[in-house]
Amino acid sequence: MTTIRPFTCDDMFKFNNVNLDPLTETYGLSFYLQYMARWPEYFQVAKDPSGNIMGYIMGKAEGMGENWHGHVTALSVAPEYRRLGLAEKLMKRLEEISENKKCYFVDLFVRVSNEVAVTMYKKLGYSVYRRVIEYYSGDVDEDAYDMRKALSRDMNKTSVIPLKDPVRPEELD
């Protein structure tokens, strides 16, 4: 049985099996601590019955007015626990938290080349809002999709109407 609960400081010593995936963005210790302190309800971990970390989701609420939204900063599931619906459960949890905070939508950034993740997000009701040129840096910079899903507060779904032209990271609002 999977347990989903708030991420704790102790979990930071046990989640390497999840973070070693090359598609998972990893951050410095202070970054994780900041999320735990500022948005603890958005930082959730999934554990198996033996206490092993299966995956986690890290996010926040941000923006103002009709741009008030939930944001997925990171979602990662350890390779041995993939294809079990765990990412969907973690995303649903973040969406519920965002609904309770009266957000208009949830957004996330995903590498254009990560077709498995893009397909999964589409199955969960997300659509590509815009393309962000060279969002991810590395040996070769890579574009990202800014994907969004409207929540109940956005009755007309205006937050997910796709933009025609791509943007650069410095143009993000």
C-alpha positions in Angstrom: 0.0 0.0 0.0 1.3 3.4 -1.0 1.3 6.2 1.5 1.4 9.8 0.4 2.3 12.4 3.0 4.1 15.7 3.4 7.8 15.6 2.6 10.1 16.0 5.7 13.7 16.9 6.2 14.5 13.2 6.9 13.2 12.4 3.4 16.1 14.4 1.9 18.5 11.7 3.0 16.5 9.0 1.4 15.3 10.2 -2.0 18.5 9.7 -4.1 16.9 6.7 -5.8 14.3 9.1 -7.3 16.6 12.0 -8.0 19.3 10.1 -10.0 17.0 10.0 -13.1 18.6 12.1 -15.9 15.3 13.8 -16.6 14.8 14.8 -13.0 16.0 18.3 -12.2 17.9 18.3 -8.9 18.4 21.3 -6.7 20.5 22.4 -3.8 19.5 21.6 -0.2 18.4 25.2 0.4 15.9 25.0 -2.5 14.2 21.9 -1.1 14.1 23.5 2.4 12.6 26.7 1.0 9.7 24.7 -0.5 9.2 22.8 2.7 9.0 26.0 4.7 6.9 28.1 2.2 4.6 25.6 0.6 4.7 22.5 2.8 1.2 21.3 1.5 2.6 21.2 -2.0 5.6 19.1 -1.2 4.4 15.5 -1.0 6.3 12.1 -0.9 5.0 8.6 -1.8 6.4 5.7 0.2 6.0 2.0 -0.1 5.1 -0.3 2.9 8.8 -0.7 3.7 9.3 3.0 3.9 11.2 3.4 0.6 10.5 6.6 -1.3 8.7 5.8 -4.5 8.4 9.4 -5.8 7.6 13.0 -4.9 6.0 16.1 -6.1 7.1 19.6 -5.3 5.1 22.7 -6.1 3.8 26.1 -5.0 1.0 28.6 -5.5 1.9 31.8 -7.2 0.6 34.7 -9.3 -2.0 37.3 -8.9 -5.6 37.8 -10.0 -6.6 35.5 -12.8 -2.9 34.3 -13.0 -3.2 32.8 -9.5 -2.2 29.2 -10.0 -0.6 26.1 -8.7 2.8 25.2 -10.2 4.5 21.8 -10.4 8.2 22.5 -9.8 9.2 18.8 -9.8 7.5 15.5 -10.2 9.6 12.3 -10.2 9.0 8.6 -9.6 11.8 6.1 -9.1 12.2 3.8 -12.1 11.1 0.7 -10.2 7.8 2.3 -9.4 6.8 3.7 -12.8 3.8 2.7 -14.7 1.8 2.1 -11.5 -0.2 5.4 -11.7 1.8 7.0 -8.9 2.6 10.2 -10.9 -1.1 10.6 -11.6 -1.9 10.3 -7.8 0.7 12.9 -7.0 -0.6 15.2 -9.7 -4.2 14.8 -8.5 -3.1 15.7 -4.9 -1.4 18.9 -6.1 -4.5 19.8 -8.2 -6.8 19.3 -5.1 -4.5 21.5 -3.1 -4.7 24.1 -5.8 -8.5 23.9 -6.0 -8.7 24.4 -2.3 -6.5 27.5 -2.7 -8.9 28.8 -5.3 -6.3 28.7 -8.1 -7.4 29.2 -11.7 -5.1 26.6 -13.2 -2.1 24.4 -12.6 1.0 24.7 -14.8 4.3 22.9 -15.3 7.3 22.9 -17.6 8.5 19.7 -19.3 11.3 19.0 -21.8 9.9 18.9 -25.4 12.0 15.7 -25.8 10.3 14.0 -22.8 7.6 12.4 -24.9 6.5 9.9 -22.2 5.9 12.8 -19.7 4.1 15.0 -22.3 1.8 12.1 -23.2 1.1 11.4 -19.5 0.3 15.1 -18.8 -2.0 15.2 -21.8 -3.9 12.1 -20.5 -4.3 14.0 -17.2 -6.0 16.9 -19.0 -3.0 19.2 -19.6 -2.4 21.0 -22.8 0.5 22.9 -24.3 0.0 26.6 -23.5 3.3 27.8 -25.1 6.8 26.7 -26.0 9.7 28.2 -24.1 12.9 28.4 -26.1 16.0 27.1 -24.5 14.4 26.8 -21.0 16.6 23.9 -20.0 20.4 24.6 -20.1 23.0 21.9 -20.6 25.4 20.7 -23.2 22.7 21.5 -25.7 20.0 23.9 -24.5 16.5 22.4 -24.8 13.0 23.9 -25.2 10.2 23.3 -22.8 6.5 23.1 -23.1 4.6 25.2 -20.6 1.6 22.9 -20.0 -1.6 23.9 -18.2 -4.8 22.5 -16.9 -7.7 24.8 -16.0 -9.3 24.3 -12.6 -13.0 24.9 -11.7 -12.5 28.6 -10.9 -11.6 29.2 -14.6 -15.0 28.4 -15.9 -14.3 29.7 -19.4 -10.9 28.0 -19.5 -9.2 31.2 -20.6 -6.0 30.3 -18.8 -5.3 27.4 -21.2 -5.9 29.2 -24.5 -2.6 28.4 -26.3 -0.2 31.2 -27.3 0.8 31.2 -31.0 4.4 32.3 -30.6 7.1 30.8 -28.5 8.7 32.8 -25.7 12.1 33.0 -24.1 12.6 32.3 -20.4 13.1 36.0 -19.6 9.7 36.7 -21.0 7.9 34.4 -18.6 5.5 36.1 -16.3 
